[in-house]
């Protein structure tokens, strides 16, 4: 059986990103739009979700569930990406064009996760 390195790459990226929510929470708190009332809770939940979904993605019988969970997560965190684009304080001083290009990148990530729902 051929190793699916793409799957393990994706899983690893989500696990590492999830861990980073706990190592450097300020980075994530900065990009959570102010209309969300409990940014610390949102940061912790999204970090936990990334770690959990990344692990579940590597298990054959939970892969499909995890991929759908990642798609839902990518949709749920889109307001943070939009907020980064719209708000200079949340942009990490990145050029606006990079922040703009990052928005449709979510579609690419969703498509990548979708490959594991089939």
PETADA-V728650 format. One record per residue. N is the residue number from 1. SS is DSSP state (H for helix, E for strand, L for the rest). PSI is psi as a letter, one per 20 degrees, with the letter a starting at -180 (none if undefined). Layout:
n: [N,N]
ss: [SS,SS]
psi: [PSI,PSI]
This chain:
n: [1,2,3,4,5,6,7,8,9,10,11,12,13,14,15,16,17,18,19,20,21,22,23,24,25,26,27,28,29,30,31,32,33,34,35,36,37,38,39,40,41,42,43,44,45,46,47,48,49,50,51,52,53,54,55,56,57,58,59,60,61,62,63,64,65,66,67,68,69,70,71,72,73,74,75,76,77,78,79,80,81,82,83,84,85,86,87,88,89,90,91,92,93,94,95,96,97,98,99,100,101,102,103,104,105,106,107,108,109,110,111,112,113,114,115,116,117,118]
ss: [L,L,L,L,H,H,H,H,H,H,H,H,H,H,H,H,H,H,H,H,H,H,H,L,H,H,H,H,H,L,L,L,L,L,L,L,L,L,H,H,H,H,H,H,H,H,H,H,H,H,H,H,H,H,H,H,H,L,L,H,H,H,H,H,H,H,H,H,H,H,H,H,H,H,H,H,L,H,H,H,H,H,H,H,H,H,L,H,H,H,L,L,L,L,L,H,H,H,H,H,H,H,H,H,H,H,H,H,H,H,H,H,H,H,L,L,L,L]
psi: [p,p,p,n,h,g,g,h,g,g,g,g,g,h,g,g,g,g,h,h,h,h,g,m,h,h,h,h,h,h,j,p,q,i,i,p,h,m,h,g,g,g,g,g,g,h,g,g,g,g,g,g,h,g,g,h,h,i,p,g,i,j,g,g,g,g,g,h,h,g,g,g,g,h,g,h,i,h,h,g,g,g,g,h,h,h,o,h,h,i,i,k,k,q,q,h,h,g,h,g,h,h,g,i,h,h,g,g,h,g,g,g,h,h,h,j,i,none]
